[in-house]
Amino acid sequence: MTDAEKKVLDEEVVVESVDVEVGTMEDVDAIMKKFDRESNTRVWEGTPKKILRYVLAAFMLFMVYMNLWATWSGQIRRCLFVGFVILFTFFIYPVKKGNVKPNSMPWYDILLAVAGCIPYFYYVANFKRIVAMGIAIGQTEVILGIIGTLVLAECCRRAVGLPILVVAGCFVLYAFIGRGMSMDLVVYNIFYTTNGIIGTPISVCSTYIALFLLFGAFLEATGVANFFIDCANALVGWASGGPAKVAVVSSALCGMVSGSSVGNTVTTGSFTIPMMKKTGYKPEFAGAVEAAASTGGQIMPPIMGAAAFLMAEYMKLPYAQVAVKAILPALLYFTGIFIAVHLEAKKLGLKGVPREELPAWRLLARDCYLIIPLILLVWLVSSGSKTMSHSAAYSILAAIAVGFVNFFLQGKRGEGDTQPMTTGKALGNAGKRSVFSAVESLEAGSRGAITVAVACSMAGIIAGCITVTGLASILINAIVQLAGNATIVGLVLTMLCCIVLGMGVPTTANYCIMASTCAPILIQLGFPVVAA
């Protein structure tokens, strides 16, 4: 039984006392595959599943090595990263949603996987020669660049969705039609320079984002999410409309670790939504509260969404400063949802969960060691004594140690058995479960990095087209001239640009587009860089 299944089983046991039916892991998986593109993956069973798990785990270990010890050029590291991401995308995501046969992969997907990663590995193998060629790349390089870009676009369609692909396609067409650029020039800028696919978004993704995703996966494997949910229950579960307030507080706490809206919703929503419905909230209100609260995970320090790392890179600020600046907006965001929940509870006359059915503080205090890795990360990042990569690496080691201790203590307590285990047996079980959990966490980190990397690659294409065509300057001049001295007019026009260009685009890519087009407009209008 996996940790996720045990979490849901524990939640079912907790909620039995108030007669609430919590969905099983099968229900959650079915819903996620229906509505969440990232969860609609191939079905691998038995030996193929194990092989893929260990390969993904090895890829994440390779990323750790590449970030901490490798001395390769930045372009080489980024190309290697994207090449492996494309290869794994086809092994994880099918061509379309729907039922897929277990342990089945069509021949054309194998062909696309190989054809898609070859151009990036070719770039790595011929890096010095290609750099020396400059803009005068040969036909072989042009063809490989086209193949690498088109296959990456297919990866984006499978793993992220169509909207961002449409946006990127429009910008590429503008380069061809609107600016009359040649095929060679467009391919060179998109594929072979750091203004395109292997630009700033992929640079940040292959370093900070990948390692922080891995840290989040290891920390979640320790059971800290359950600890946060229990703390939220003990803190506000007894209040009027308690379960909805638990959803808000637990989403805020879990958001500190995950930085993911979807992951946050799945972690807390399987417990809080049934509880809210049982308390008396309407189903649509319960779902809306959980969705809104979980979305805040992207802006809740210290581990925010991928866009926060891009903000630090674009503004040339330490990530710690970005995290500090996000604290107040995040607290205001969750406070707003909390107040809305409280007012709805008062209007409906809802009550909370009896205190005797909530977790005891003395038991929660016993498990407070679970947040040690998070505290260590905050200290390392804020002190500036270590680089971001090393801070994440040390925090990962701390999470592994805490996970081992947690497994050992569970073994000593007997996990509900009538007799606790001996120290030797508990240590043995802790060791086995820690190794298995470490592999699962490495796999989870790789899977998370793949979807973010694909989105960052497409964001690089968009940002590259904006830079090469000079579209940003055209947009800035037009809006500044229209606004004149009326700052509010400039803000409204900028808002419209953000809405139109960001429709259906993931947060990470959306930020890259806005930072390239709309942020300079606000700076030109006199707003501070951070605010812009």
VEXDREN-2710 file (C-alpha; in Angstrom, 1 decimal):
% VEXDREN-2710
k/r/px/py/pz
1/MET/0.0/0.0/0.0
2/THR/1.4/3.4/-1.0
3/ASP/1.6/6.5/1.2
4/ALA/-1.2/8.1/-0.8
5/GLU/-3.5/5.1/-0.3
6/LYS/-2.7/5.0/3.4
7/LYS/-3.5/8.8/3.7
8/VAL/-6.9/8.3/2.2
9/LEU/-7.5/5.2/4.4
10/ASP/-6.6/7.2/7.5
11/GLU/-8.9/10.0/6.4
12/GLU/-11.8/7.5/6.0
13/VAL/-11.2/6.3/9.5
14/VAL/-11.2/9.8/10.9
15/VAL/-14.4/10.8/9.2
16/GLU/-16.3/7.6/10.1
17/SER/-17.4/9.2/13.4
18/VAL/-19.4/11.8/11.5
19/ASP/-20.7/9.5/8.8
20/VAL/-18.9/11.2/5.9
21/GLU/-18.0/9.1/2.9
22/VAL/-14.5/10.0/1.6
23/GLY/-13.6/9.0/-2.0
24/THR/-11.2/6.2/-2.5
25/MET/-7.9/6.5/-4.4
26/GLU/-9.6/4.9/-7.4
27/ASP/-12.3/7.7/-7.4
28/VAL/-9.7/10.4/-7.1
29/ASP/-7.6/8.9/-9.9
30/ALA/-10.7/8.6/-12.2
31/ILE/-11.6/12.3/-11.6
32/MET/-8.1/13.5/-12.1
33/LYS/-7.7/11.6/-15.4
34/LYS/-11.0/13.0/-16.6
35/PHE/-10.4/16.6/-15.8
36/ASP/-6.6/17.1/-15.3
37/ARG/-4.4/16.6/-18.3
38/GLU/-1.3/16.0/-16.2
39/SER/-3.0/13.0/-14.6
40/ASN/-4.1/11.3/-17.8
41/THR/-1.0/9.1/-18.2
42/ARG/-0.2/5.7/-19.7
43/VAL/-0.9/2.6/-17.6
44/TRP/2.3/0.6/-16.8
45/GLU/2.1/-2.5/-14.7
46/GLY/4.5/-5.0/-13.3
47/THR/8.1/-5.0/-14.6
48/PRO/7.6/-2.1/-17.1
49/LYS/6.2/0.1/-14.3
50/LYS/9.3/-0.7/-12.1
51/ILE/11.7/0.0/-15.0
52/LEU/10.1/3.4/-15.7
53/ARG/10.1/4.3/-12.0
54/TYR/13.8/3.6/-11.6
55/VAL/14.6/5.3/-14.9
56/LEU/12.7/8.5/-13.7
57/ALA/14.4/8.2/-10.4
58/ALA/17.8/8.0/-12.1
59/PHE/17.0/11.0/-14.2
60/MET/16.3/13.1/-11.1
61/LEU/19.5/11.9/-9.5
62/PHE/21.3/13.0/-12.7
63/MET/19.6/16.4/-12.4
64/VAL/21.0/16.7/-8.8
65/TYR/24.5/15.8/-10.0
66/MET/24.2/18.2/-12.9
67/ASN/23.2/21.1/-10.7
68/LEU/25.6/20.5/-7.8
69/TRP/28.8/19.2/-9.4
70/ALA/28.8/19.2/-13.2
71/THR/30.8/22.0/-14.8
72/TRP/29.2/21.8/-18.2
73/SER/28.1/24.9/-20.2
74/GLY/24.6/26.1/-19.4
75/GLN/23.4/25.4/-22.9
76/ILE/24.6/21.8/-22.7
77/ARG/22.8/21.3/-19.4
78/ARG/19.6/22.8/-20.7
79/CYS/19.7/20.7/-24.0
80/LEU/20.3/17.5/-22.1
81/PHE/17.4/18.4/-19.7
82/VAL/14.9/19.1/-22.6
83/GLY/16.0/16.0/-24.5
84/PHE/15.3/13.7/-21.6
85/VAL/12.0/15.5/-20.9
86/ILE/10.8/14.9/-24.5
87/LEU/11.9/11.2/-24.3
88/PHE/10.0/10.6/-21.0
89/THR/6.9/12.6/-22.1
90/PHE/6.0/10.1/-24.7
91/PHE/6.5/7.2/-22.2
92/ILE/4.1/8.9/-19.8
93/TYR/1.4/10.7/-21.8
94/PRO/-0.7/9.0/-24.5
95/VAL/-1.7/10.6/-27.7
96/LYS/-5.2/11.5/-26.4
97/LYS/-7.4/11.1/-23.4
98/GLY/-9.3/7.9/-22.8
99/ASN/-8.6/4.3/-22.0
100/VAL/-5.1/3.0/-22.8
101/LYS/-4.0/-0.6/-22.8
102/PRO/-1.7/-1.5/-20.0
103/ASN/2.0/-1.8/-21.0
104/SER/1.2/-0.6/-24.5
105/MET/3.0/2.1/-26.5
106/PRO/2.3/2.7/-30.2
107/TRP/5.2/2.5/-32.6
108/TYR/4.6/6.1/-33.7
109/ASP/5.1/7.3/-30.1
110/ILE/8.4/5.4/-29.9
111/LEU/9.4/7.0/-33.2
112/LEU/8.4/10.5/-32.0
113/ALA/10.3/10.0/-28.7
114/VAL/13.5/9.1/-30.4
115/ALA/13.1/11.7/-33.2
116/GLY/12.3/14.4/-30.6
117/CYS/15.3/14.0/-28.4
118/ILE/17.9/13.4/-31.1
119/PRO/18.1/17.1/-32.1
120/TYR/18.9/18.2/-28.5
121/PHE/21.5/15.5/-28.0
122/TYR/23.0/16.4/-31.4
123/TYR/23.3/20.0/-30.2
124/VAL/25.1/18.7/-27.1
125/ALA/27.5/16.5/-29.1
126/ASN/28.3/19.3/-31.7
127/PHE/28.0/22.3/-29.3
128/LYS/31.3/24.0/-30.1
129/ARG/30.9/23.6/-33.9
130/ILE/27.3/25.0/-33.8
131/VAL/28.3/27.9/-31.6
132/ALA/31.2/28.7/-34.0
133/MET/28.8/28.6/-37.0
134/GLY/26.7/31.4/-35.4
135/ILE/23.7/32.4/-37.5
136/ALA/25.1/30.6/-40.5
137/ILE/23.8/27.2/-39.5
138/GLY/23.6/24.4/-42.1
139/GLN/20.6/22.7/-43.5
140/THR/21.1/19.7/-41.2
141/GLU/20.9/22.0/-38.2
142/VAL/17.8/23.7/-39.6
143/ILE/16.0/20.4/-40.2
144/LEU/16.9/19.1/-36.7
145/GLY/15.8/22.4/-35.2
146/ILE/12.4/22.1/-36.9
147/ILE/11.9/18.5/-35.8
148/GLY/13.0/19.3/-32.2
149/THR/10.5/22.2/-32.0
150/LEU/7.6/20.4/-33.6
151/VAL/8.0/17.3/-31.4
152/LEU/8.3/19.6/-28.4
153/ALA/5.0/21.2/-29.4
154/GLU/3.3/17.7/-29.5
155/CYS/4.7/17.1/-26.0
156/CYS/3.1/20.4/-24.9
157/ARG/-0.3/19.3/-26.4
158/ARG/-0.2/16.0/-24.5
159/ALA/1.2/17.2/-21.1
160/VAL/0.0/20.8/-20.8
161/GLY/-2.8/21.5/-23.3
162/LEU/-3.6/23.2/-26.6
163/PRO/-4.1/26.9/-25.5
164/ILE/-0.4/27.6/-24.9
165/LEU/0.4/25.9/-28.2
166/VAL/-2.0/28.2/-30.0
167/VAL/-0.4/31.3/-28.4
168/ALA/3.1/30.1/-29.3
169/GLY/2.0/29.4/-32.8
170/CYS/0.6/32.9/-33.2
171/PHE/3.9/34.4/-32.1
172/VAL/5.9/32.2/-34.5
173/LEU/3.5/33.1/-37.4
174/TYR/4.0/36.8/-36.5
175/ALA/7.8/36.3/-36.9
176/PHE/7.3/34.8/-40.4
177/ILE/4.4/36.9/-41.7
178/GLY/4.5/40.1/-39.6
179/ARG/8.3/40.6/-39.7
180/GLY/9.2/38.6/-42.8
181/MET/11.9/36.6/-41.1
182/SER/13.4/33.6/-42.9
183/MET/13.1/30.0/-41.8
184/ASP/16.8/29.7/-41.0
185/LEU/16.7/32.9/-38.8
186/VAL/13.6/31.8/-36.9
187/VAL/14.9/28.3/-36.2
188/TYR/18.3/29.7/-35.1
189/ASN/16.7/32.0/-32.6
190/ILE/14.2/29.6/-31.3
191/PHE/16.3/26.5/-31.1
192/TYR/20.0/27.4/-31.0
193/THR/20.1/30.5/-28.8
194/THR/19.3/31.2/-25.2
195/ASN/16.5/33.5/-26.3
196/GLY/14.3/30.5/-27.3
197/ILE/13.6/27.0/-26.0
198/ILE/16.7/26.8/-23.9
199/GLY/16.2/30.3/-22.6
200/THR/15.7/31.6/-19.1
201/PRO/12.5/29.6/-18.3
202/ILE/14.3/26.3/-19.0
203/SER/17.4/27.4/-17.2
204/VAL/15.4/28.1/-14.0
205/CYS/13.4/24.9/-14.5
206/SER/16.4/22.7/-14.9
207/THR/18.0/24.1/-11.7
208/TYR/15.9/25.6/-9.0
209/ILE/12.4/24.3/-9.9
210/ALA/13.5/20.7/-10.4
211/LEU/15.3/20.6/-7.1
212/PHE/12.5/22.3/-5.2
213/LEU/9.9/19.9/-6.8
214/LEU/12.1/17.0/-5.6
215/PHE/12.3/18.6/-2.1
216/GLY/8.5/18.9/-2.0
217/ALA/8.1/15.2/-3.1
218/PHE/10.4/14.0/-0.3
219/LEU/8.7/16.2/2.3
220/GLU/5.3/15.0/1.3
221/ALA/6.5/11.4/1.6
222/THR/7.2/12.0/5.3
223/GLY/3.5/12.5/5.9
224/VAL/3.7/16.2/6.6
225/ALA/0.5/16.9/4.5
226/ASN/-1.5/14.7/7.0
227/PHE/0.2/16.6/9.8
228/PHE/-0.9/20.0/8.4
229/ILE/-4.4/18.7/7.9
230/ASP/-4.6/17.5/11.5
231/CYS/-3.2/20.9/12.7
232/ALA/-5.9/22.7/10.7
233/ASN/-8.6/20.5/12.1
234/ALA/-7.4/21.1/15.7
235/LEU/-7.0/24.8/15.1
236/VAL/-10.4/25.7/13.4
237/GLY/-12.3/22.5/13.0
238/TRP/-14.5/23.3/16.0
239/ALA/-15.5/26.8/14.8
240/SER/-18.7/27.7/13.0
241/GLY/-18.5/26.0/9.5
242/GLY/-15.3/24.4/10.7
243/PRO/-14.6/22.0/7.8
244/ALA/-14.6/24.9/5.3
245/LYS/-12.1/26.8/7.5
246/VAL/-10.1/23.6/7.7
247/ALA/-10.0/23.6/3.9
248/VAL/-8.6/27.1/3.9
249/VAL/-6.0/26.6/6.6
250/SER/-4.9/23.2/5.5
251/SER/-4.6/24.4/1.9
252/ALA/-2.4/27.3/3.1
253/LEU/-0.2/25.0/5.1
254/CYS/0.1/22.3/2.4
255/GLY/0.7/25.0/-0.1
256/MET/3.9/25.9/1.8
257/VAL/5.2/22.5/0.7
258/SER/3.7/21.7/-2.7
259/GLY/3.5/25.0/-4.5
260/SER/0.9/23.3/-6.8
261/SER/-2.8/24.0/-7.1
262/VAL/-3.7/20.6/-8.4
263/GLY/-1.6/18.7/-5.9
264/ASN/-3.0/20.9/-3.1
265/THR/-6.6/20.2/-4.1
266/VAL/-6.1/16.4/-4.2
267/THR/-4.2/16.3/-0.9
268/THR/-6.8/18.3/1.1
269/GLY/-9.9/18.2/-1.0
270/SER/-10.5/14.5/-0.7
271/PHE/-11.1/15.1/3.0
272/THR/-12.5/18.6/3.3
273/ILE/-15.1/18.6/0.5
274/PRO/-17.1/15.7/1.9
275/MET/-16.8/17.3/5.4
276/MET/-18.1/20.6/4.1
277/LYS/-21.1/19.0/2.4
278/LYS/-21.9/17.0/5.5
279/THR/-21.7/20.2/7.6
280/GLY/-24.3/21.9/5.4
281/TYR/-22.5/23.8/2.7
282/LYS/-23.8/23.4/-0.9
283/PRO/-21.7/21.1/-3.0
284/GLU/-20.7/23.8/-5.5
285/PHE/-19.7/26.1/-2.6
286/ALA/-17.6/23.3/-1.0
287/GLY/-15.8/22.7/-4.3
288/ALA/-15.3/26.4/-4.9
289/VAL/-13.8/26.9/-1.5
290/GLU/-11.3/24.1/-1.9
291/ALA/-10.4/25.2/-5.5
292/ALA/-9.8/28.8/-4.5
293/ALA/-7.9/27.9/-1.3
294/SER/-5.7/25.4/-3.1
295/THR/-4.9/27.8/-5.9
296/GLY/-3.2/30.0/-3.2
297/GLY/-0.5/27.3/-2.9
298/GLN/1.3/28.9/-5.8
299/ILE/1.9/32.1/-3.8
300/MET/2.4/30.7/-0.3
301/PRO/6.1/30.8/0.7
302/PRO/8.6/29.3/1.1
303/ILE/8.0/26.8/-1.8
304/MET/5.8/28.7/-4.3
305/GLY/4.9/27.9/-7.8
306/ALA/7.4/27.7/-10.6
307/ALA/6.7/31.3/-11.6
308/ALA/8.2/32.6/-8.4
309/PHE/11.6/31.3/-9.4
310/LEU/11.2/33.0/-12.7
311/MET/10.4/36.2/-11.0
312/ALA/13.6/36.0/-9.0
313/GLU/15.6/35.4/-12.3
314/TYR/13.9/38.1/-14.3
315/MET/14.3/40.7/-11.6
316/LYS/17.8/39.6/-10.6
317/LEU/16.7/39.3/-7.0
318/PRO/17.5/36.5/-4.4
319/TYR/14.6/34.1/-4.2
320/ALA/14.4/34.8/-0.5
321/GLN/13.4/38.4/-1.2
322/VAL/10.6/37.2/-3.6
323/ALA/9.3/34.8/-0.9
324/VAL/9.3/37.5/1.8
325/LYS/7.4/39.9/-0.5
326/ALA/4.8/37.2/-1.2
327/ILE/4.0/36.6/2.5
328/LEU/1.6/39.5/2.9
329/PRO/-0.3/39.0/-0.4
330/ALA/-0.6/35.3/0.4
331/LEU/-2.0/36.0/3.9
332/LEU/-4.4/38.5/2.5
333/TYR/-5.5/36.0/-0.1
334/PHE/-6.3/33.3/2.4
335/THR/-7.8/35.8/4.8
336/GLY/-10.2/36.9/2.2
337/ILE/-11.4/33.3/1.5
338/PHE/-11.5/32.6/5.3
339/ILE/-13.8/35.6/5.8
340/ALA/-16.1/34.5/2.9
341/VAL/-16.4/31.1/4.4
342/HIS/-17.1/32.5/7.9
343/LEU/-19.9/34.7/6.6
344/GLU/-21.5/31.9/4.7
345/ALA/-21.3/29.7/7.8
346/LYS/-23.0/32.4/9.9
347/LYS/-25.7/32.9/7.2
348/LEU/-26.5/29.2/7.1
349/GLY/-26.2/28.8/10.9
350/LEU/-23.6/26.0/10.5
351/LYS/-21.7/24.4/13.4
352/GLY/-18.2/22.9/13.7
353/VAL/-17.0/19.4/14.5
354/PRO/-17.2/18.5/18.2
355/ARG/-13.8/19.0/19.9
356/GLU/-13.6/15.4/21.1
357/GLU/-13.6/14.2/17.5
358/LEU/-10.7/16.5/16.5
359/PRO/-6.9/15.6/16.7
360/ALA/-5.4/16.3/20.2
361/TRP/-2.7/18.9/20.4
362/ARG/-0.5/16.7/22.5
363/LEU/-0.4/14.1/19.7
364/LEU/0.3/16.8/17.1
365/ALA/3.2/18.2/19.2
366/ARG/4.7/14.7/19.1
367/ASP/4.9/14.9/15.3
368/CYS/6.2/18.4/15.0
369/TYR/9.6/17.1/13.9
370/LEU/8.1/16.6/10.4
371/ILE/8.5/20.3/9.7
372/ILE/12.3/20.4/10.4
373/PRO/13.2/20.2/6.7
374/LEU/11.0/23.1/5.9
375/ILE/12.5/25.2/8.7
376/LEU/16.0/24.2/7.5
377/LEU/15.1/25.3/3.9
378/VAL/13.8/28.7/5.1
379/TRP/16.9/29.3/7.2
380/LEU/19.3/28.3/4.4
381/VAL/17.6/30.4/1.8
382/SER/17.1/33.4/4.0
383/SER/20.7/33.4/5.4
384/GLY/22.3/33.4/1.9
385/SER/25.1/31.1/3.2
386/LYS/24.4/28.5/0.5
387/THR/23.3/28.7/-3.1
388/MET/19.7/27.8/-3.9
389/SER/20.7/24.5/-5.3
390/HIS/22.7/23.5/-2.3
391/SER/19.9/24.8/0.1
392/ALA/17.5/22.5/-1.7
393/ALA/19.9/19.6/-1.6
394/TYR/20.6/19.9/2.1
395/SER/16.8/20.2/2.8
396/ILE/16.2/17.0/0.7
397/LEU/18.7/15.1/2.9
398/ALA/16.9/16.4/6.0
399/ALA/13.6/15.3/4.5
400/ILE/15.1/11.8/3.9
401/ALA/16.3/11.6/7.5
402/VAL/13.0/12.8/8.9
403/GLY/11.2/10.2/6.7
404/PHE/13.4/7.5/8.1
405/VAL/12.7/8.6/11.7
406/ASN/9.0/8.8/11.0
407/PHE/8.9/5.2/9.6
408/PHE/10.9/4.0/12.5
409/LEU/8.6/5.6/15.1
410/GLN/5.5/4.2/13.2
411/GLY/7.1/0.8/13.4
412/LYS/7.8/1.2/17.2
413/ARG/4.2/2.3/17.7
414/GLY/3.0/-0.8/15.8
415/GLU/0.9/1.3/13.4
416/GLY/-2.3/0.1/15.1
417/ASP/-1.2/-3.4/15.9
418/THR/-1.8/-4.8/19.4
419/GLN/1.9/-5.2/20.1
420/PRO/4.6/-2.6/19.0
421/MET/7.5/-3.9/17.1
422/THR/11.0/-4.5/18.6
423/THR/13.6/-1.9/17.8
424/GLY/15.5/-4.1/15.4
425/LYS/12.4/-5.0/13.4
426/ALA/11.2/-1.4/13.4
427/LEU/14.6/-0.2/12.1
428/GLY/14.6/-2.9/9.4
429/ASN/11.1/-1.9/8.2
430/ALA/12.0/1.8/8.4
431/GLY/15.0/1.2/6.2
432/LYS/13.0/-0.8/3.6
433/ARG/10.2/1.7/3.5
434/SER/12.6/4.7/3.4
435/VAL/14.4/3.3/0.3
436/PHE/11.1/2.6/-1.4
437/SER/9.7/6.0/-0.5
438/ALA/12.9/7.7/-1.7
439/VAL/12.5/6.0/-5.1
440/GLU/8.9/7.0/-5.2
441/SER/9.8/10.6/-4.3
442/LEU/12.5/10.7/-7.0
443/GLU/9.9/9.5/-9.5
444/ALA/7.3/12.1/-8.3
445/GLY/9.9/14.8/-8.7
446/SER/10.7/13.8/-12.2
447/ARG/7.0/13.6/-13.2
448/GLY/6.4/17.1/-11.8
449/ALA/9.5/18.5/-13.5
450/ILE/8.4/17.1/-16.9
451/THR/5.2/19.0/-17.2
452/VAL/6.7/22.3/-15.9
453/ALA/9.7/21.8/-18.3
454/VAL/7.4/21.5/-21.3
455/ALA/5.5/24.6/-20.3
456/CYS/8.8/26.5/-19.7
457/SER/10.1/25.4/-23.1
458/MET/7.0/26.8/-24.9
459/ALA/7.3/29.9/-22.8
460/GLY/10.8/30.2/-24.1
461/ILE/9.6/30.1/-27.7
462/ILE/7.1/32.8/-27.0
463/ALA/9.6/35.0/-25.2
464/GLY/12.1/34.4/-28.0
465/CYS/9.7/35.5/-30.7
466/ILE/8.8/38.6/-28.7
467/THR/12.4/39.5/-28.3
468/VAL/13.5/38.8/-31.9
469/THR/10.5/40.5/-33.6
470/GLY/10.7/43.6/-31.3
471/LEU/7.0/43.1/-30.5
472/ALA/7.5/44.2/-26.9
473/SER/8.8/47.6/-28.0
474/ILE/5.9/48.1/-30.4
475/LEU/3.4/47.2/-27.7
476/ILE/5.1/49.4/-25.1
477/ASN/5.2/52.4/-27.4
478/ALA/1.5/52.0/-28.5
479/ILE/0.1/51.7/-25.0
480/VAL/2.3/54.5/-23.5
481/GLN/1.2/56.8/-26.3
482/LEU/-2.5/55.9/-25.8
483/ALA/-2.2/56.3/-22.1
484/GLY/-0.4/59.6/-22.1
485/ASN/-0.3/61.0/-18.6
486/ALA/-3.3/58.9/-17.5
487/THR/-1.8/56.1/-15.5
488/ILE/-5.2/54.4/-15.0
489/VAL/-5.7/54.1/-18.8
490/GLY/-2.3/52.4/-19.1
491/LEU/-3.2/50.0/-16.3
492/VAL/-6.5/49.1/-18.0
493/LEU/-4.9/48.6/-21.4
494/THR/-2.1/46.5/-19.7
495/MET/-4.8/44.5/-18.0
496/LEU/-6.6/43.7/-21.3
497/CYS/-3.2/42.6/-22.8
498/CYS/-2.7/40.3/-19.8
499/ILE/-6.2/38.8/-20.1
500/VAL/-6.0/38.2/-23.9
501/LEU/-2.4/36.9/-24.0
502/GLY/-2.9/34.7/-20.9
503/MET/-6.2/33.0/-21.7
504/GLY/-5.8/29.2/-21.2
505/VAL/-2.1/29.5/-20.6
506/PRO/-0.5/27.8/-17.5
507/THR/0.9/30.1/-14.8
508/THR/4.5/29.6/-15.6
509/ALA/4.2/30.4/-19.3
510/ASN/1.7/33.1/-18.6
511/TYR/4.2/34.9/-16.4
512/CYS/7.0/34.7/-19.0
513/ILE/4.7/36.3/-21.6
514/MET/3.6/39.0/-19.2
515/ALA/7.2/39.7/-18.0
516/SER/8.3/40.1/-21.6
517/THR/5.4/42.3/-22.8
518/CYS/3.3/43.9/-20.1
519/ALA/5.8/44.4/-17.2
520/PRO/8.0/46.8/-19.3
521/ILE/4.8/48.9/-20.0
522/LEU/4.2/49.3/-16.3
523/ILE/7.9/50.2/-15.7
524/GLN/7.6/52.8/-18.5
525/LEU/4.6/54.2/-16.8
526/GLY/6.7/54.7/-13.6
527/PHE/5.8/51.7/-11.5
528/PRO/8.5/50.0/-9.4
529/VAL/10.1/46.9/-11.1
530/VAL/8.9/44.5/-8.4
531/ALA/5.3/45.8/-8.5
532/ALA/5.4/45.5/-12.3
END
